[in-house]
Amino acid sequence: MQSILKSTITAGVMALGATQAFAQAPAAPAAPAAIFAVTSSAIKDGTTIDKKYAGPNLPNMNCGGDNVSPPLQWSGAPANTKSFAVLVFDFEGGRGPGVSHWVSYGWGPEATGIPEGAGNKEAAGYRAGSNMRNSGEYFGPCAPATDSPHHYIYSVYALDVPKDELPAGLKRDEFLEKVKGRILNLVSIVTTYKRP
């Protein structure tokens, strides 16, 4: 009986020691969180945009470009991202308040970028908002030749918003109001341009 009791106590002590050793063991370091980032093979942060991606030549507005939307690639989006939005904004446009050149949202959570020309047609895969020309299509940079070069912000928003939740046709301010408090992260490329 005594040997059975001793064996039981010994086993209990060993189990307690193992539990304490496990509790005191340092936790494995957590993997660093991915950094949300956007890049492009066509436009570079802090540089003048190529005329291919600038606004078109119109009868009353010679922007000097071909009006092709540039490709964008992104990575490291937050784990709970439910959709992405891509907006293009001229910070100095409109002589102060800024001008919206493209509003697109509802890109699915699996998206890791958009191809060149994606903004030149209201293609499947996203919902078109409304830019300063009341169009859902991309309208490239077109700062007046008399101005200093304007800054054009190509932004990708990671959103806690299901891709089909927002209605099409939202202007930039309407979009931002709808997603207030639901922007998980935001990354941008800033380029410059003015008309030739």
Summary of the structure (lengths in Angstrom):
residues: 196
radius of gyration: 26.3
end to end distance: 100.1
largest distance: 104.8
contacts: 559
relative contact order: 0.20
helix: 20%
strand: 29%
